[in-house]
Amino acid sequence: MYSAVEPSHWIEEAIKISSVTYRIETHHRNTLRIVQLQPSSNRGRDVKRLAALQTLTSLFVNNTVTDVRSFIQSDPDVNQDKEITNALEMFRRLETLLHAVNVNDDTDYYQLYTMIELLDIVVGAEHLQPREKVIVERITKKLRSLNSEIRDPRAMFISRTKVKDLMLRTIAKFDYMLQGKKIIEPQKRIIKFFVEGKSDLHIETLKDTEIVEEDEEELGSQESQTSSFILDPLSQTIEHSDNESVPDGQDFLA
């Protein structure tokens, strides 16, 4: 659907779509799900990140409407259908929002769980530029601090346990990104095939005759293995009696 929009109109349409997306639902979990359902294309990621940031801001600052134009690149190459979002400015906004978060007995951990998922969407999984790494590193440090402040003795509070688990997984992901790890080539091909449908990867299926031949070979192998364990009682008895010797000076009792 997004690919039908003319490149020259995409920026305005992306702003409109993202603004509508986060307003469709009033409950944060429903809004999160709508954001997650955006397509995995460059344009879909633009809408997803913009909508996630607007939703996150509204949760932090009591339904405040965000002007997302400041998070659009100043001179995006729209004719090449590349991403138009400005990751650096988005990360700066995330850091500001996250800095105001504190946890205590009154914290809504159900909502905090959604906030962390939205934060993860905005950060994404792309290669980080040096200036972006600095901010993501500070965001990771803040998440570690929040995780240590959440008191969950012996996992007595399931909502806190879930938040801590999500925080640790998000921290691990950000640490991996900060180290500059790259996806290995086979993983790239698999992701492109299943997500983008653009990979040269092909899934080959066996023909019916090949399946029958393989099944027969496997069955024959199993039968040969089974037969090697079947003992002939008569032959074993004879073999045993031939090999068995009677100790000197002893006779069998009749």
Phi and psi restraints in degrees (value plus and minus 20) as a CYANA .aco file:
   2 TYR   PHI     -85.5   -45.5
   2 TYR   PSI     -48.7    -8.7
   3 SER   PHI     -88.6   -48.6
   3 SER   PSI     -35.8     4.2
   4 ALA   PHI     -97.8   -57.8
   4 ALA   PSI     -34.1     5.9
   5 VAL   PHI     -97.9   -57.9
   5 VAL   PSI     115.2   155.2
   6 GLU   PHI     -83.1   -43.1
   6 GLU   PSI     119.9   159.9
   7 PRO   PHI     -73.5   -33.5
   7 PRO   PSI     -58.0   -18.0
   8 SER   PHI     -88.7   -48.7
   8 SER   PSI     -39.5     0.5
   9 HIS   PHI    -124.3   -84.3
   9 HIS   PSI     -22.3    17.7
  10 TRP   PHI     -84.9   -44.9
  10 TRP   PSI     -60.1   -20.1
  11 ILE   PHI     -78.5   -38.5
  11 ILE   PSI     -68.7   -28.7
  12 GLU   PHI     -84.7   -44.7
  12 GLU   PSI     -59.3   -19.3
  13 GLU   PHI     -88.4   -48.4
  13 GLU   PSI     -57.9   -17.9
  14 ALA   PHI     -83.5   -43.5
  14 ALA   PSI     -60.6   -20.6
  15 ILE   PHI     -83.6   -43.6
  15 ILE   PSI     -64.5   -24.5
  16 LYS   PHI     -84.8   -44.8
  16 LYS   PSI     -67.0   -27.0
  17 ILE   PHI     -83.3   -43.3
  17 ILE   PSI     -64.2   -24.2
  18 SER   PHI     -85.1   -45.1
  18 SER   PSI     -56.6   -16.6
  19 SER   PHI     -87.9   -47.9
  19 SER   PSI     -58.3   -18.3
  20 VAL   PHI     -91.9   -51.9
  20 VAL   PSI     -57.9   -17.9
  21 THR   PHI     -78.2   -38.2
  21 THR   PSI     -65.6   -25.6
  22 TYR   PHI    -101.3   -61.3
  22 TYR   PSI     -25.8    14.2
  23 ARG   PHI    -120.4   -80.4
  23 ARG   PSI     -27.6    12.4
  24 ILE   PHI     -80.0   -40.0
  24 ILE   PSI     -63.0   -23.0
  25 GLU   PHI    -137.7   -97.7
  25 GLU   PSI     130.8   170.8
  26 THR   PHI    -113.7   -73.7
  26 THR   PSI     -45.0    -5.0
  27 HIS   PHI    -105.2   -65.2
  27 HIS   PSI     115.8   155.8
  28 HIS   PHI     -84.3   -44.3
  28 HIS   PSI     -52.1   -12.1
  29 ARG   PHI     -90.5   -50.5
  29 ARG   PSI     -58.4   -18.4
  30 ASN   PHI     -87.4   -47.4
  30 ASN   PSI     -59.8   -19.8
  31 THR   PHI     -83.6   -43.6
  31 THR   PSI     -62.3   -22.3
  32 LEU   PHI     -78.6   -38.6
  32 LEU   PSI     -63.3   -23.3
  33 ARG   PHI     -83.4   -43.4
  33 ARG   PSI     -60.7   -20.7
  34 ILE   PHI     -83.1   -43.1
  34 ILE   PSI     -61.3   -21.3
  35 VAL   PHI     -82.8   -42.8
  35 VAL   PSI     -62.5   -22.5
  36 GLN   PHI     -86.2   -46.2
  36 GLN   PSI     -44.3    -4.3
  37 LEU   PHI    -100.8   -60.8
  37 LEU   PSI     -19.9    20.1
  38 GLN   PHI     -85.6   -45.6
  38 GLN   PSI     126.0   166.0
  39 PRO   PHI     -83.4   -43.4
  39 PRO   PSI     137.2   177.2
  40 SER   PHI    -111.7   -71.7
  40 SER   PSI      24.1    64.1
  41 SER   PHI    -127.0   -87.0
  41 SER   PSI     154.3   194.3
  42 ASN   PHI     -79.3   -39.3
  42 ASN   PSI     -64.0   -24.0
  43 ARG   PHI     -88.7   -48.7
  43 ARG   PSI     -58.4   -18.4
  44 GLY   PHI     -82.8   -42.8
  44 GLY   PSI     -59.2   -19.2
  45 ARG   PHI     -87.9   -47.9
  45 ARG   PSI     -55.1   -15.1
  46 ASP   PHI     -78.5   -38.5
  46 ASP   PSI     -71.0   -31.0
  47 VAL   PHI     -83.6   -43.6
  47 VAL   PSI     -62.0   -22.0
  48 LYS   PHI     -81.2   -41.2
  48 LYS   PSI     -66.1   -26.1
  49 ARG   PHI     -89.7   -49.7
  49 ARG   PSI     -60.9   -20.9
  50 LEU   PHI     -86.1   -46.1
  50 LEU   PSI     -63.3   -23.3
  51 ALA   PHI     -86.9   -46.9
  51 ALA   PSI     -58.3   -18.3
  52 ALA   PHI     -84.6   -44.6
  52 ALA   PSI     -61.5   -21.5
  53 LEU   PHI     -86.7   -46.7
  53 LEU   PSI     -60.3   -20.3
  54 GLN   PHI     -86.0   -46.0
  54 GLN   PSI     -61.2   -21.2
  55 THR   PHI     -83.4   -43.4
  55 THR   PSI     -64.0   -24.0
  56 LEU   PHI     -81.8   -41.8
  56 LEU   PSI     -63.9   -23.9
  57 THR   PHI     -83.1   -43.1
  57 THR   PSI     -60.2   -20.2
  58 SER   PHI     -86.1   -46.1
  58 SER   PSI     -52.0   -12.0
  59 LEU   PHI     -94.6   -54.6
  59 LEU   PSI     -55.8   -15.8
  60 PHE   PHI     -95.7   -55.7
  60 PHE   PSI     -60.1   -20.1
  61 VAL   PHI    -138.8   -98.8
  61 VAL   PSI      26.4    66.4
  62 ASN   PHI      28.0    68.0
  62 ASN   PSI      46.4    86.4
  63 ASN   PHI      39.6    79.6
  63 ASN   PSI      11.4    51.4
  64 THR   PHI     -91.9   -51.9
  64 THR   PSI     114.7   154.7
  65 VAL   PHI    -103.8   -63.8
  65 VAL   PSI     112.3   152.3
  66 THR   PHI    -124.5   -84.5
  66 THR   PSI     113.6   153.6
  67 ASP   PHI    -105.7   -65.7
  67 ASP   PSI      87.8   127.8
  68 VAL   PHI    -103.8   -63.8
  68 VAL   PSI     -20.6    19.4
  69 ARG   PHI     -82.4   -42.4
  69 ARG   PSI     -48.2    -8.2
  70 SER   PHI     -91.7   -51.7
  70 SER   PSI     -31.6     8.4
  71 PHE   PHI    -124.3   -84.3
  71 PHE   PSI      -6.2    33.8
  72 ILE   PHI    -121.4   -81.4
  72 ILE   PSI     118.8   158.8
  73 GLN   PHI     -78.3   -38.3
  73 GLN   PSI     124.5   164.5
  74 SER   PHI     -86.3   -46.3
  74 SER   PSI     -54.9   -14.9
  75 ASP   PHI    -158.0  -118.0
  75 ASP   PSI      43.5    83.5
  76 PRO   PHI     -87.2   -47.2
  76 PRO   PSI     123.9   163.9
  77 ASP   PHI    -106.4   -66.4
  77 ASP   PSI      60.2   100.2
  78 VAL   PHI     -87.4   -47.4
  78 VAL   PSI     -44.5    -4.5
  79 ASN   PHI     -90.8   -50.8
  79 ASN   PSI     -41.3    -1.3
  80 GLN   PHI    -112.9   -72.9
  80 GLN   PSI     -17.7    22.3
  81 ASP   PHI      36.4    76.4
  81 ASP   PSI      21.7    61.7
  82 LYS   PHI    -114.1   -74.1
  82 LYS   PSI     149.0   189.0
  83 GLU   PHI     -86.1   -46.1
  83 GLU   PSI     121.0   161.0
  84 ILE   PHI    -123.8   -83.8
  84 ILE   PSI     -28.5    11.5
  85 THR   PHI     -96.0   -56.0
  85 THR   PSI     126.7   166.7
  86 ASN   PHI    -117.7   -77.7
  86 ASN   PSI      77.9   117.9
  87 ALA   PHI     -80.7   -40.7
  87 ALA   PSI     -59.6   -19.6
  88 LEU   PHI     -80.7   -40.7
  88 LEU   PSI     -66.4   -26.4
  89 GLU   PHI     -86.9   -46.9
  89 GLU   PSI     -56.1   -16.1
  90 MET   PHI     -83.4   -43.4
  90 MET   PSI     -63.6   -23.6
  91 PHE   PHI     -84.3   -44.3
  91 PHE   PSI     -56.8   -16.8
  92 ARG   PHI     -82.8   -42.8
  92 ARG   PSI     -61.1   -21.1
  93 ARG   PHI     -85.3   -45.3
  93 ARG   PSI     -60.7   -20.7
  94 LEU   PHI     -80.4   -40.4
  94 LEU   PSI     -63.1   -23.1
  95 GLU   PHI     -82.7   -42.7
  95 GLU   PSI     -61.2   -21.2
  96 THR   PHI     -83.3   -43.3
  96 THR   PSI     -65.3   -25.3
  97 LEU   PHI     -84.9   -44.9
  97 LEU   PSI     -64.3   -24.3
  98 LEU   PHI     -88.5   -48.5
  98 LEU   PSI     -48.8    -8.8
  99 HIS   PHI     -82.2   -42.2
  99 HIS   PSI     -47.2    -7.2
 100 ALA   PHI    -106.3   -66.3
 100 ALA   PSI     -22.4    17.6
 101 VAL   PHI    -103.2   -63.2
 101 VAL   PSI     110.6   150.6
 102 ASN   PHI    -153.7  -113.7
 102 ASN   PSI     129.1   169.1
 103 VAL   PHI    -133.3   -93.3
 103 VAL   PSI     119.1   159.1
 104 ASN   PHI    -175.5  -135.5
 104 ASN   PSI    -189.2  -149.2
 105 ASP   PHI     -86.9   -46.9
 105 ASP   PSI     -41.2    -1.2
 106 ASP   PHI    -114.6   -74.6
 106 ASP   PSI     -18.4    21.6
 107 THR   PHI     -85.8   -45.8
 107 THR   PSI     116.7   156.7
 108 ASP   PHI    -105.7   -65.7
 108 ASP   PSI      73.7   113.7
 109 TYR   PHI     -90.6   -50.6
 109 TYR   PSI     -46.3    -6.3
 110 TYR   PHI     -83.3   -43.3
 110 TYR   PSI     -63.6   -23.6
 111 GLN   PHI     -93.1   -53.1
 111 GLN   PSI     -56.3   -16.3
 112 LEU   PHI     -81.6   -41.6
 112 LEU   PSI     -55.9   -15.9
 113 TYR   PHI     -79.7   -39.7
 113 TYR   PSI     -65.3   -25.3
 114 THR   PHI     -83.9   -43.9
 114 THR   PSI     -59.9   -19.9
 115 MET   PHI     -80.0   -40.0
 115 MET   PSI     -61.3   -21.3
 116 ILE   PHI     -87.9   -47.9
 116 ILE   PSI     -58.3   -18.3
 117 GLU   PHI     -84.0   -44.0
 117 GLU   PSI     -60.4   -20.4
 118 LEU   PHI     -85.9   -45.9
 118 LEU   PSI     -60.8   -20.8
 119 LEU   PHI     -79.6   -39.6
 119 LEU   PSI     -62.0   -22.0
 120 ASP   PHI     -82.4   -42.4
 120 ASP   PSI     -59.1   -19.1
 121 ILE   PHI     -83.7   -43.7
 121 ILE   PSI     -62.9   -22.9
 122 VAL   PHI     -85.2   -45.2
 122 VAL   PSI     -62.8   -22.8
 123 VAL   PHI     -86.5   -46.5
 123 VAL   PSI     -59.0   -19.0
 124 GLY   PHI      54.2    94.2
 124 GLY   PSI    -175.0  -135.0
 125 ALA   PHI    -160.5  -120.5
 125 ALA   PSI       4.6    44.6
 126 GLU   PHI    -104.2   -64.2
 126 GLU   PSI     146.1   186.1
 127 HIS   PHI     -83.8   -43.8
 127 HIS   PSI     112.5   152.5
 128 LEU   PHI    -112.4   -72.4
 128 LEU   PSI     116.9   156.9
 129 GLN   PHI     -98.4   -58.4
 129 GLN   PSI     139.5   179.5
 130 PRO   PHI     -71.8   -31.8
 130 PRO   PSI     -64.6   -24.6
 131 ARG   PHI     -88.7   -48.7
 131 ARG   PSI     -52.1   -12.1
 132 GLU   PHI     -91.4   -51.4
 132 GLU   PSI     -55.9   -15.9
 133 LYS   PHI     -80.6   -40.6
 133 LYS   PSI     -58.8   -18.8
 134 VAL   PHI     -80.4   -40.4
 134 VAL   PSI     -63.6   -23.6
 135 ILE   PHI     -91.9   -51.9
 135 ILE   PSI     -62.8   -22.8
 136 VAL   PHI     -83.2   -43.2
 136 VAL   PSI     -53.7   -13.7
 137 GLU   PHI     -84.4   -44.4
 137 GLU   PSI     -60.3   -20.3
 138 ARG   PHI     -88.9   -48.9
 138 ARG   PSI     -57.3   -17.3
 139 ILE   PHI     -82.8   -42.8
 139 ILE   PSI     -61.8   -21.8
 140 THR   PHI     -82.9   -42.9
 140 THR   PSI     -61.0   -21.0
 141 LYS   PHI     -83.0   -43.0
 141 LYS   PSI     -60.0   -20.0
 142 LYS   PHI     -84.5   -44.5
 142 LYS   PSI     -61.2   -21.2
 143 LEU   PHI     -83.0   -43.0
 143 LEU   PSI     -59.9   -19.9
 144 ARG   PHI     -81.8   -41.8
 144 ARG   PSI     -62.1   -22.1
 145 SER   PHI     -83.2   -43.2
 145 SER   PSI     -64.3   -24.3
 146 LEU   PHI     -83.5   -43.5
 146 LEU   PSI     -60.4   -20.4
 147 ASN   PHI     -81.7   -41.7
 147 ASN   PSI     -59.4   -19.4
 148 SER   PHI     -92.4   -52.4
 148 SER   PSI     -44.1    -4.1
 149 GLU   PHI    -102.8   -62.8
 149 GLU   PSI     -38.2     1.8
 150 ILE   PHI     -97.3   -57.3
 150 ILE   PSI      97.8   137.8
 151 ARG   PHI    -109.7   -69.7
 151 ARG   PSI      97.2   137.2
 152 ASP   PHI    -159.8  -119.8
 152 ASP   PSI      51.3    91.3
 153 PRO   PHI     -84.5   -44.5
 153 PRO   PSI     102.6   142.6
 154 ARG   PHI      34.9    74.9
 154 ARG   PSI      11.1    51.1
 155 ALA   PHI      33.7    73.7
 155 ALA   PSI      24.2    64.2
 156 MET   PHI     -96.1   -56.1
 156 MET   PSI     -45.4    -5.4
 157 PHE   PHI    -134.6   -94.6
 157 PHE   PSI      86.2   126.2
 158 ILE   PHI     -83.3   -43.3
 158 ILE   PSI     -53.9   -13.9
 159 SER   PHI     -85.7   -45.7
 159 SER   PSI     -59.4   -19.4
 160 ARG   PHI     -89.6   -49.6
 160 ARG   PSI     -58.5   -18.5
 161 THR   PHI     -80.5   -40.5
 161 THR   PSI     -63.4   -23.4
 162 LYS   PHI     -84.4   -44.4
 162 LYS   PSI     -61.5   -21.5
 163 VAL   PHI     -84.3   -44.3
 163 VAL   PSI     -63.9   -23.9
 164 LYS   PHI     -83.5   -43.5
 164 LYS   PSI     -60.6   -20.6
 165 ASP   PHI     -82.3   -42.3
 165 ASP   PSI     -65.7   -25.7
 166 LEU   PHI     -83.9   -43.9
 166 LEU   PSI     -60.3   -20.3
 167 MET   PHI     -80.7   -40.7
 167 MET   PSI     -64.5   -24.5
 168 LEU   PHI     -84.6   -44.6
 168 LEU   PSI     -59.6   -19.6
 169 ARG   PHI     -87.9   -47.9
 169 ARG   PSI     -57.8   -17.8
 170 THR   PHI     -88.5   -48.5
 170 THR   PSI     -61.0   -21.0
 171 ILE   PHI     -81.2   -41.2
 171 ILE   PSI     -63.3   -23.3
 172 ALA   PHI     -82.0   -42.0
 172 ALA   PSI     -60.3   -20.3
 173 LYS   PHI     -84.5   -44.5
 173 LYS   PSI     -65.5   -25.5
 174 PHE   PHI     -85.1   -45.1
 174 PHE   PSI     -58.8   -18.8
 175 ASP   PHI     -80.2   -40.2
 175 ASP   PSI     -60.8   -20.8
 176 TYR   PHI     -83.3   -43.3
 176 TYR   PSI     -61.1   -21.1
 177 MET   PHI     -87.1   -47.1
 177 MET   PSI     -59.5   -19.5
 178 LEU   PHI     -86.0   -46.0
 178 LEU   PSI     -48.0    -8.0
 179 GLN   PHI     -98.0   -58.0
 179 GLN   PSI     -26.4    13.6
 180 GLY   PHI      55.4    95.4
 180 GLY   PSI       5.9    45.9
 181 LYS   PHI     -88.7   -48.7
 181 LYS   PSI     120.6   160.6
 182 LYS   PHI    -134.0   -94.0
 182 LYS   PSI     129.9   169.9
 183 ILE   PHI     -91.1   -51.1
 183 ILE   PSI     112.9   152.9
 184 ILE   PHI     -89.3   -49.3
 184 ILE   PSI     138.7   178.7
 185 GLU   PHI     -78.0   -38.0
 185 GLU   PSI     -65.1   -25.1
 186 PRO   PHI     -78.7   -38.7
 186 PRO   PSI     -57.5   -17.5
 187 GLN   PHI     -85.4   -45.4
 187 GLN   PSI     -59.3   -19.3
 188 LYS   PHI     -80.5   -40.5
 188 LYS   PSI     -63.7   -23.7
 189 ARG   PHI     -85.1   -45.1
 189 ARG   PSI     -60.6   -20.6
 190 ILE   PHI     -86.2   -46.2
 190 ILE   PSI     -63.3   -23.3
 191 ILE   PHI     -82.4   -42.4
 191 ILE   PSI     -63.5   -23.5
 192 LYS   PHI     -82.7   -42.7
 192 LYS   PSI     -57.5   -17.5
 193 PHE   PHI     -87.7   -47.7
 193 PHE   PSI     -67.3   -27.3
 194 PHE   PHI    -105.3   -65.3
 194 PHE   PSI     -46.6    -6.6
 195 VAL   PHI    -118.5   -78.5
 195 VAL   PSI     -68.5   -28.5
 196 GLU   PHI    -121.9   -81.9
 196 GLU   PSI     -38.7     1.3
 197 GLY   PHI      46.7    86.7
 197 GLY   PSI       7.8    47.8
 198 LYS   PHI    -138.6   -98.6
 198 LYS   PSI     -13.4    26.6
 199 SER   PHI    -103.4   -63.4
 199 SER   PSI     138.5   178.5
 200 ASP   PHI    -105.7   -65.7
 200 ASP   PSI     -12.6    27.4
 201 LEU   PHI     -91.3   -51.3
 201 LEU   PSI     114.5   154.5
 202 HIS   PHI    -144.3  -104.3
 202 HIS   PSI     119.4   159.4
 203 ILE   PHI    -119.0   -79.0
 203 ILE   PSI      95.8   135.8
 204 GLU   PHI    -115.7   -75.7
 204 GLU   PSI     117.4   157.4
 205 THR   PHI    -132.7   -92.7
 205 THR   PSI     126.9   166.9
 206 LEU   PHI     -95.8   -55.8
 206 LEU   PSI     123.1   163.1
 207 LYS   PHI     -94.9   -54.9
 207 LYS   PSI     143.3   183.3
 208 ASP   PHI     -79.6   -39.6
 208 ASP   PSI     -60.1   -20.1
 209 THR   PHI     -85.6   -45.6
 209 THR   PSI     -57.3   -17.3
 210 GLU   PHI     -87.8   -47.8
 210 GLU   PSI     -57.4   -17.4
 211 ILE   PHI     -85.7   -45.7
 211 ILE   PSI     -63.4   -23.4
 212 VAL   PHI     -82.5   -42.5
 212 VAL   PSI     -63.8   -23.8
 213 GLU   PHI     -82.7   -42.7
 213 GLU   PSI     -62.5   -22.5
 214 GLU   PHI     -85.5   -45.5
 214 GLU   PSI     -60.0   -20.0
 215 ASP   PHI     -84.0   -44.0
 215 ASP   PSI     -60.9   -20.9
 216 GLU   PHI     -85.9   -45.9
 216 GLU   PSI     -61.5   -21.5
 217 GLU   PHI     -83.0   -43.0
 217 GLU   PSI     -63.0   -23.0
 218 GLU   PHI     -85.2   -45.2
 218 GLU   PSI     -60.4   -20.4
 219 LEU   PHI     -84.7   -44.7
 219 LEU   PSI     -63.1   -23.1
 220 GLY   PHI     -82.3   -42.3
 220 GLY   PSI     -59.2   -19.2
 221 SER   PHI     -84.6   -44.6
 221 SER   PSI     -61.6   -21.6
 222 GLN   PHI     -85.0   -45.0
 222 GLN   PSI     -60.2   -20.2
 223 GLU   PHI     -84.8   -44.8
 223 GLU   PSI     -60.9   -20.9
 224 SER   PHI     -85.7   -45.7
 224 SER   PSI     -57.3   -17.3
 225 GLN   PHI     -87.8   -47.8
 225 GLN   PSI     -58.4   -18.4
 226 THR   PHI     -88.2   -48.2
 226 THR   PSI     -62.0   -22.0
 227 SER   PHI     -85.2   -45.2
 227 SER   PSI     -48.8    -8.8
 228 SER   PHI     -88.6   -48.6
 228 SER   PSI     -38.5     1.5
 229 PHE   PHI    -118.5   -78.5
 229 PHE   PSI     -26.2    13.8
 230 ILE   PHI    -105.6   -65.6
 230 ILE   PSI     105.4   145.4
 231 LEU   PHI    -124.9   -84.9
 231 LEU   PSI     120.1   160.1
 232 ASP   PHI    -104.0   -64.0
 232 ASP   PSI      92.7   132.7
 233 PRO   PHI     -77.2   -37.2
 233 PRO   PSI     -60.9   -20.9
 234 LEU   PHI     -85.3   -45.3
 234 LEU   PSI     -67.7   -27.7
 235 SER   PHI     -84.6   -44.6
 235 SER   PSI     -55.8   -15.8
 236 GLN   PHI     -88.0   -48.0
 236 GLN   PSI     -55.1   -15.1
 237 THR   PHI     -87.8   -47.8
 237 THR   PSI     -65.5   -25.5
 238 ILE   PHI     -82.9   -42.9
 238 ILE   PSI     -65.2   -25.2
 239 GLU   PHI     -81.6   -41.6
 239 GLU   PSI     -58.4   -18.4
 240 HIS   PHI     -87.8   -47.8
 240 HIS   PSI     -61.9   -21.9
 241 SER   PHI     -89.1   -49.1
 241 SER   PSI     -53.8   -13.8
 242 ASP   PHI     -89.0   -49.0
 242 ASP   PSI     -58.8   -18.8
 243 ASN   PHI    -102.5   -62.5
 243 ASN   PSI     -40.3    -0.3
 244 GLU   PHI     -99.1   -59.1
 244 GLU   PSI     111.2   151.2
 245 SER   PHI    -132.6   -92.6
 245 SER   PSI     125.2   165.2
 246 VAL   PHI    -111.9   -71.9
 246 VAL   PSI     107.8   147.8
 247 PRO   PHI     -77.1   -37.1
 247 PRO   PSI     128.7   168.7
 248 ASP   PHI     -79.3   -39.3
 248 ASP   PSI     116.8   156.8
 249 GLY   PHI      60.7   100.7
 249 GLY   PSI     -12.8    27.2
 250 GLN   PHI    -144.2  -104.2
 250 GLN   PSI     122.6   162.6
 251 ASP   PHI    -142.5  -102.5
 251 ASP   PSI     134.7   174.7
 252 PHE   PHI     -91.9   -51.9
 252 PHE   PSI     120.9   160.9
 253 LEU   PHI     -98.2   -58.2
 253 LEU   PSI     114.8   154.8
